[in-house]
């Protein structure tokens, strides 16, 4: 999982699913990022992606970045059921991990690797980064209708995450 444009709206989170072991092989040499005005979605082959748009209003309701990440990760884990491993770009907060286990219970949580710069270390996260960047440009553009990627959009029900707001 990776996100695009942290702090700018809309914030876009992307998860890419793969059954290929090479997609989660750690690269010692940094992978290049595919960015720019003319960037396209990477060729995914038999891989699959989903994305979540986080609008400013949702951020205000869920109050913290940590709560947003818990909601997003929980939604991806629900969609891609039965994962053995999830790789997340960034560092977790201890409460984030505890809250994630709480909101997905009774489902099992896969092994999660949180690591800074995962988008240049793991090919699968690199794909997620490229897709998130592309989608940010797509949704920000003023031309055309915004339905091209609707079949790959997950829209969380915010009321499912009210427990994150309890003291």
N, C-alpha and C positions, 0 to 999 in steps of 0.2 A: 504494500500500500504506500502511496505517496500522495502529496497534495500539491496544488499549484497556487502560487500567489498568496502565501500566508499573510493575512492581515488586509488583503484587498478583496473586493467583492465582485462577483461571487467567488467564494473560496470553493475549490473543486478537489474532491478526494477521489482517487482512482485505485481500484484493486484489480490486479490481473491474476488469473488462475491458470496454472499449467500443471501438466503431468510429467514434464520433462525434467529429469534431474539436473541437466546442465543449466537450467534457468535459475537454480538456487545455488550454483557453485560460486563461491566467493572469488572475485578477481583481484589479484594483487595490483595490477596496473589499472588505473581509473578508466572506466568506460566513458565514452564521449556522450554528451547530451545533445539531443536533436531539438534545437530551438529555432525560433525565427518566424518572421511573418509568413513565409511560405512553407512552414513545417507541415508535415502530414502525419496521419496516424501510422505508427510502425506496422509492418506486416506481422500479424500475430499467428498466422497458421492455425494450428489447433488450440491456441490459447483463447481465453475468453476474458473480457473486462466488463466491469460495471463502475458506475460513478455516482457520486452524491454531490449535489449542489448545496452549499451552506450559505444561505442568505443572511444578511445583517440581522434581520428580525429573529431568526433562530438563534444566532449567537447571543443576542440580548436576552432571550428567554432562558437559554441554558447557562448563561452567566460566565462560564469560564472556558478557556481553550481545552482544558482537561476534560470537561463534560462533553464538549463537541467531539473530541477524539474518541471518547468512550462510546458515544452514540454511533459514530461513523463505523468504528471497528466492529461493534456489535451487529450492525446492519450487514456488513460484509460477511461476518461469520455466519449469520443466519442464512444469507443467500448461498454462500459456498459451503454448504453443510459438509461435515465429515473431514475437514482439513486436518492434516497432521502438523503442518507448519505454516506460520504466517510471518512474513518479514516486513517490518515497519520502518520507514525512514524517520529517524528522530529518536530522541531519548525520552523514556517514560518517566512519569512521576509515580511514586509508590502507590498513592491513592488511586491513580488511573488504573493500574493493574487490578487492585482490589475491587474497584467499582465495575470494571469489565466483567470479572468473575461473577459478581453479584447480579448484574443485569442480564447475563446470558444463562444463568442457572435456571433449570437444572441441566442444561446442555453442557457438554464437556468443552473446555477451552483447549485449542491446539497449543503446541509449543510455539511461543512467540519470540522472535528475535527482534529487539529494538536496537537499531544502530544508526548513529549519525553517518551521513553520506552513503546510505545504502543504495541510493540512486546511481552512484558511480561504482558501486562494489558488486551488486547483484544484478544480473541481466533482467530478471523479472521486475524488479523495482525500477530499473532504468526504463523499461517499457511503460510502467505506470507513470513515471515522471514525464515522459514524452507525450503520453496521452493527456495527462492533466494540463500540460502546457498548451497543447493543441485545443483542448476543449475550452480553456479559459479564453483563448483568442476567438474561438467560434461563438461562445455565448456573449462576449463583449462586442462582437461586430454588430454594426447597425443594419446590415443587409440580410435579407432573407428571413424565412420563418425558422424558428428554433425547434424543429421536430426531428431533425436527422438522427439524433442519438437518443431519442426518448425511449426506445426499446432497451436501452442499456442504462437507464436512469433508475436509481433506487430512491424512493421518497420516504424517509422515515416518518413515523407517526410520533410527533414530539411528546404526546401524552404518555407514550411507553417509557419515557425517560424522566418522569417527574421525581422519581426516587433519588435522582442525582442531586436534586435541589434541596433535599431534606438535610437539616443540620446534623 
